[in-house]
Amino acid sequence: MAGAQTGTGKTAAFALPILQRLAPLASTSASPARHPVRALILTPTRELAIQVEESFREYGKYLPLRTAVVYGGVDMNAQIAQLRLGVEILVATPGRLLDHVQNKTVMFGQASILTLDEADRMLDMGFMPDIRRIISLLPPVRQNLMFSATFPEEIRRLAATILKNPAEVQVAARNAMADLVTHIVHPVAREKKRELLCHLIRSRNLTQVLVFTGTRIGANRLAHQLRREHIHADAIHGDKSQAERLAALEDFKAGKVAVLVATDVASRGLDIEGLPQVINFDVPHSPEDYVHRIGRTGRAGLGGEAISLVAPDDQEKLEAVEKLIKRKIERMLVPGFAPDGGTVAALIGRDGGRGGRRESKERREHEAPRRGAPPKRERPSADPIFSRPYEPGQPSAEQPAPPEQSSTTPQPRRKQRQVAALLGGLKRARG
């Protein structure tokens, strides 16, 4: 198990040793039998799979080792043709890999290395059935590697069922972030988030910014609204085809698109060279996702900026993020976009902030009574009837109480109502 800050080269940390280990087994033969799958790398997203395979090809371009990548959203025929030629290093997403297993186009009889990239997401409950099925197809004797920027406790317990006596390498503190990234929170009313985003892009002349939203529908809607404001924007999420996702990502890297609106599909391992800003339009539900989101900037020793637009109902999620990263993020109000006074005080002054302590101190001093001043007398109620406790009424002297009826006085007998008999009727008296 290996953990390190985002942007520190975790891909190279497992790609280079794998290439070195497989180098003695490399063959220049054209026979597919001489190129079995020896290393399997699993990734949670298609974009990350493509990026990892490109890294293997770049690092091992002088070795006669074949690499391939398989992922969903595209036609399988081209992937099947490449697998039939033989590959030593296979990068895949779990779903599409099981499709090839079902079609018997890939075999793992000689696989000796299994790598889980972004292991925390790979071991999520949604991926566990696929992961366990793939592991059951691998040889029992192999090397297992897990790489990620975050390792929550529940993921560690889950990993203990897969790994045997694992060695752990932690380059930095757990859930640590790059030191060159600055963090800013802009408190904003929820209905003004989009206006504030447009204001920041225009006033600061941002030409390349990655914006994260919480839902796919929200990503599409925000990208459409930005285009209506004459801002070049596109969206990337799981509902789009692979060709559309790749085209949007390439346009963003080339500078053709200024704003790329994405869900967390783009927060896992993507390397966008020199990305200056990341904006959290929606605060993530999981604090670990915040670490992965802002990890898209400040990579490879470069500086970056992480901006979060926080509405009043995002306060609890922001506190969870600050608890995870063990850092109080600076709040900065933007004139004209701040929420009302009460929620601003909660967003800025909570958790012992200076502004909150000063405000509460002034309130106590204003509300506390002055020393030596006489106690205030309580004013009587406007109507004493409503303030006096209830008392049962007493009989008046002018109206004597009615005399009590004697128990010996016969009471008039109540006339009984006749009830018809259901069976047989009533018997008549015989004369």
VOTIDREN-54539 format. One record per residue (C-alpha): residue number from 1; x, z, y. Coordinates in steps of 0.02 Angstrom, whole numbers. Layout:
N
NUM, X, Z, Y
...
This chain:
431
1, 0, 0, 0
2, 75, -55, 166
3, 6, -21, 339
4, 70, -73, 509
5, 8, -114, 682
6, -80, -279, 709
7, 34, -421, 763
8, 191, -348, 683
9, 211, -479, 546
10, 123, -409, 392
11, 101, -586, 323
12, 288, -614, 324
13, 311, -442, 247
14, 232, -499, 84
15, 258, -688, 95
16, 448, -684, 104
17, 474, -563, -43
18, 352, -664, -150
19, 446, -824, -113
20, 611, -740, -153
21, 544, -672, -317
22, 471, -839, -371
23, 621, -944, -315
24, 712, -931, -485
25, 553, -994, -571
26, 532, -1145, -457
27, 532, -1314, -542
28, 552, -1491, -476
29, 456, -1562, -623
30, 298, -1660, -586
31, 209, -1588, -737
32, 65, -1470, -689
33, 113, -1360, -838
34, 276, -1315, -748
35, 178, -1253, -597
36, 58, -1116, -656
37, -20, -991, -537
38, 106, -850, -519
39, 48, -765, -358
40, -132, -740, -300
41, -170, -689, -121
42, -349, -640, -78
43, -414, -636, 101
44, -585, -588, 171
45, -610, -740, 285
46, -582, -927, 277
47, -482, -932, 437
48, -362, -799, 376
49, -340, -890, 210
50, -291, -1050, 300
51, -170, -955, 411
52, -86, -865, 265
53, -65, -1027, 167
54, 14, -1110, 318
55, 137, -965, 330
56, 186, -986, 147
57, 213, -1172, 171
58, 318, -1143, 327
59, 424, -1005, 251
60, 451, -1095, 86
61, 468, -1275, 143
62, 643, -1286, 65
63, 586, -1219, -104
64, 503, -1325, -239
65, 354, -1206, -245
66, 179, -1274, -227
67, 47, -1184, -125
68, -141, -1210, -108
69, -289, -1130, -20
70, -470, -1125, -81
71, -617, -1062, 22
72, -802, -1093, 38
73, -896, -1202, 159
74, -808, -1363, 108
75, -818, -1484, -38
76, -736, -1422, -198
77, -677, -1592, -261
78, -522, -1598, -150
79, -478, -1420, -201
80, -501, -1461, -386
81, -386, -1612, -370
82, -251, -1505, -291
83, -267, -1367, -421
84, -250, -1492, -563
85, -79, -1542, -495
86, -20, -1363, -519
87, 14, -1226, -390
88, 122, -1070, -399
89, 50, -982, -245
90, -138, -982, -225
91, -224, -912, -70
92, -412, -891, -88
93, -571, -806, -34
94, -657, -713, -177
95, -819, -812, -183
96, -744, -986, -194
97, -610, -927, -315
98, -745, -869, -436
99, -828, -1039, -419
100, -667, -1120, -481
101, -655, -992, -620
102, -831, -1037, -676
103, -784, -1222, -674
104, -623, -1183, -770
105, -515, -1269, -640
106, -396, -1121, -620
107, -309, -1006, -745
108, -216, -842, -716
109, -124, -822, -880
110, 48, -814, -794
111, -2, -729, -631
112, 116, -583, -597
113, 76, -540, -415
114, -92, -494, -336
115, -98, -469, -147
116, -250, -407, -50
117, -230, -451, 133
118, -337, -349, 254
119, -368, -233, 108
120, -491, -119, 196
121, -615, -261, 217
122, -575, -333, 45
123, -617, -167, -36
124, -779, -150, 59
125, -934, -126, -46
126, -985, -306, -21
127, -822, -371, -98
128, -799, -245, -238
129, -895, -337, -376
130, -797, -498, -345
131, -632, -405, -334
132, -662, -313, -498
133, -710, -473, -586
134, -554, -563, -525
135, -443, -417, -576
136, -518, -422, -751
137, -456, -603, -767
138, -275, -561, -723
139, -140, -504, -844
140, -131, -314, -860
141, 53, -310, -813
142, 73, -367, -634
143, 119, -308, -460
144, -23, -260, -343
145, 2, -264, -153
146, -118, -206, -19
147, -88, -241, 166
148, -194, -190, 315
149, -185, -116, 489
150, -309, 22, 445
151, -333, 126, 288
152, -485, 240, 303
153, -500, 385, 180
154, -642, 306, 82
155, -539, 148, 59
156, -393, 252, -6
157, -504, 334, -135
158, -569, 165, -186
159, -395, 91, -199
160, -343, 233, -315
161, -456, 157, -448
162, -363, -10, -438
163, -181, 39, -408
164, -72, 143, -523
165, 47, 265, -440
166, 58, 160, -281
167, 200, 178, -158
168, 143, 187, 22
169, 239, 112, 169
170, 173, 157, 341
171, 273, 77, 482
172, 180, 166, 623
173, 52, 304, 637
174, -111, 272, 547
175, -233, 166, 646
176, -100, 143, 780
177, -108, 1, 905
178, 21, -101, 997
179, 99, -6, 1141
180, 100, -161, 1252
181, -90, -176, 1256
182, -183, -95, 1401
183, -359, -30, 1372
184, -496, -30, 1504
185, -680, 19, 1494
186, -805, -49, 1621
187, -966, 55, 1622
188, -1109, -66, 1650
189, -1297, -74, 1636
190, -1344, -167, 1478
191, -1446, -298, 1571
192, -1295, -338, 1681
193, -1166, -363, 1544
194, -1172, -553, 1548
195, -1161, -556, 1738
196, -1011, -439, 1734
197, -925, -548, 1603
198, -947, -703, 1713
199, -885, -604, 1863
200, -726, -549, 1772
201, -689, -725, 1709
202, -709, -803, 1881
203, -635, -667, 1991
204, -480, -649, 1882
205, -469, -834, 1838
206, -461, -801, 1651
207, -418, -962, 1560
208, -406, -899, 1380
209, -509, -749, 1326
210, -581, -699, 1158
211, -752, -612, 1173
212, -824, -511, 1029
213, -1009, -484, 998
214, -1099, -383, 866
215, -1212, -519, 793
216, -1207, -705, 758
217, -1365, -737, 860
218, -1288, -641, 1004
219, -1130, -748, 994
220, -1230, -910, 1003
221, -1338, -845, 1145
222, -1190, -784, 1248
223, -1093, -946, 1226
224, -1247, -1045, 1281
225, -1271, -935, 1434
226, -1088, -953, 1483
227, -1100, -1141, 1472
228, -1251, -1135, 1586
229, -1139, -1044, 1711
230, -1016, -1190, 1699
231, -890, -1091, 1596
232, -815, -1186, 1448
233, -864, -1079, 1298
234, -892, -1098, 1112
235, -944, -983, 970
236, -871, -948, 799
237, -961, -850, 662
238, -1013, -856, 480
239, -1169, -963, 505
240, -1067, -1112, 564
241, -991, -1236, 444
242, -806, -1228, 408
243, -775, -1389, 504
244, -863, -1319, 658
245, -766, -1156, 647
246, -599, -1244, 632
247, -640, -1362, 775
248, -689, -1218, 890
249, -532, -1121, 846
250, -417, -1271, 873
251, -498, -1311, 1041
252, -474, -1131, 1094
253, -291, -1130, 1043
254, -263, -1296, 1133
255, -342, -1232, 1294
256, -491, -1349, 1290
257, -609, -1199, 1280
258, -582, -1053, 1399
259, -695, -926, 1311
260, -716, -909, 1124
261, -863, -797, 1077
262, -841, -727, 903
263, -906, -599, 781
264, -787, -491, 679
265, -749, -642, 569
266, -611, -684, 694
267, -542, -508, 708
268, -455, -507, 539
269, -276, -567, 544
270, -299, -719, 656
271, -142, -760, 752
272, -180, -842, 920
273, -13, -863, 1005
274, 1, -782, 1177
275, -182, -728, 1190
276, -187, -626, 1352
277, -360, -543, 1348
278, -487, -481, 1223
279, -658, -425, 1285
280, -779, -318, 1183
281, -948, -376, 1245
282, -1024, -262, 1113
283, -934, -104, 1059
284, -905, -116, 870
285, -1006, -5, 754
286, -851, 35, 651
287, -705, 110, 749
288, -581, 22, 634
289, -649, -145, 692
290, -594, -102, 869
291, -413, -93, 808
292, -428, -263, 725
293, -515, -342, 875
294, -386, -292, 1003
295, -250, -337, 880
296, -278, -520, 924
297, -185, -488, 1088
298, -16, -406, 1118
299, 61, -487, 964
300, 244, -523, 928
301, 306, -412, 1068
302, 197, -489, 1205
303, 83, -392, 1321
304, -105, -397, 1315
305, -264, -323, 1386
306, -418, -255, 1296
307, -576, -241, 1401
308, -736, -158, 1339
309, -905, -174, 1424
310, -992, -10, 1385
311, -1176, 20, 1415
312, -1250, 197, 1416
313, -1312, 181, 1237
314, -1135, 133, 1180
315, -1065, 304, 1225
316, -1063, 374, 1048
317, -976, 220, 978
318, -846, 229, 1117
319, -813, 412, 1077
320, -787, 367, 894
321, -660, 235, 945
322, -565, 358, 1055
323, -564, 486, 916
324, -490, 359, 796
325, -353, 295, 912
326, -322, 471, 982
327, -325, 406, 1160
328, -439, 424, 1310
329, -474, 249, 1376
330, -473, 228, 1564
331, -643, 199, 1645
332, -656, 78, 1791
333, -817, 45, 1886
334, -851, -130, 1953
335, -955, -123, 2114
336, -1128, -195, 2090
337, -1130, -182, 1900
338, -1124, 5, 1867
339, -1273, 93, 1785
340, -1370, 230, 1873
341, -1285, 390, 1930
342, -1333, 500, 1782
343, -1267, 382, 1649
344, -1109, 347, 1750
345, -1071, 533, 1751
346, -1096, 538, 1563
347, -983, 387, 1531
348, -845, 444, 1648
349, -852, 633, 1644
350, -885, 671, 1461
351, -753, 747, 1347
352, -673, 849, 1483
353, -641, 711, 1608
354, -590, 766, 1781
355, -739, 687, 1863
356, -858, 777, 1747
357, -776, 948, 1775
358, -778, 927, 1963
359, -958, 874, 1964
360, -1015, 1017, 1853
361, -916, 1143, 1957
362, -995, 1084, 2119
363, -1166, 1091, 2039
364, -1138, 1271, 1982
365, -1075, 1322, 2153
366, -1226, 1241, 2235
367, -1352, 1318, 2117
368, -1274, 1492, 2103
369, -1346, 1626, 2224
370, -1236, 1689, 2363
371, -1155, 1858, 2341
372, -1240, 1999, 2437
373, -1396, 1899, 2471
374, -1560, 1989, 2434
375, -1648, 1931, 2279
376, -1785, 1807, 2306
377, -1962, 1874, 2288
378, -2078, 1782, 2175
379, -2224, 1706, 2265
380, -2395, 1754, 2201
381, -2494, 1617, 2121
382, -2615, 1523, 2230
383, -2761, 1579, 2121
384, -2744, 1752, 2037
385, -2871, 1705, 1907
386, -2747, 1589, 1820
387, -2602, 1713, 1825
388, -2701, 1865, 1764
389, -2710, 1893, 1576
390, -2873, 1867, 1488
391, -2991, 2016, 1482
392, -3154, 2019, 1382
393, -3309, 2024, 1490
394, -3402, 2192, 1515
395, -3591, 2205, 1528
396, -3649, 2226, 1707
397, -3741, 2385, 1762
398, -3880, 2284, 1844
399, -3912, 2190, 1682
400, -3934, 2316, 1540
401, -3881, 2261, 1370
402, -4021, 2207, 1253
403, -4077, 2347, 1137
404, -4003, 2344, 965
405, -4123, 2297, 827
406, -4153, 2429, 697
407, -4093, 2396, 523
408, -4265, 2451, 457
409, -4358, 2319, 554
410, -4412, 2185, 431
411, -4340, 2017, 468
412, -4453, 1864, 460
413, -4430, 1770, 296
414, -4356, 1598, 311
415, -4467, 1459, 243
416, -4385, 1376, 94
417, -4382, 1189, 82
418, -4454, 1111, -74
419, -4336, 1011, -182
420, -4401, 876, -298
421, -4353, 890, -480
422, -4257, 743, -550
423, -4314, 757, -732
424, -4492, 792, -783
425, -4560, 838, -612
426, -4639, 1006, -570
427, -4751, 1095, -695
428, -4932, 1114, -639
429, -5017, 1280, -661
430, -5147, 1280, -800
431, -5324, 1323, -737
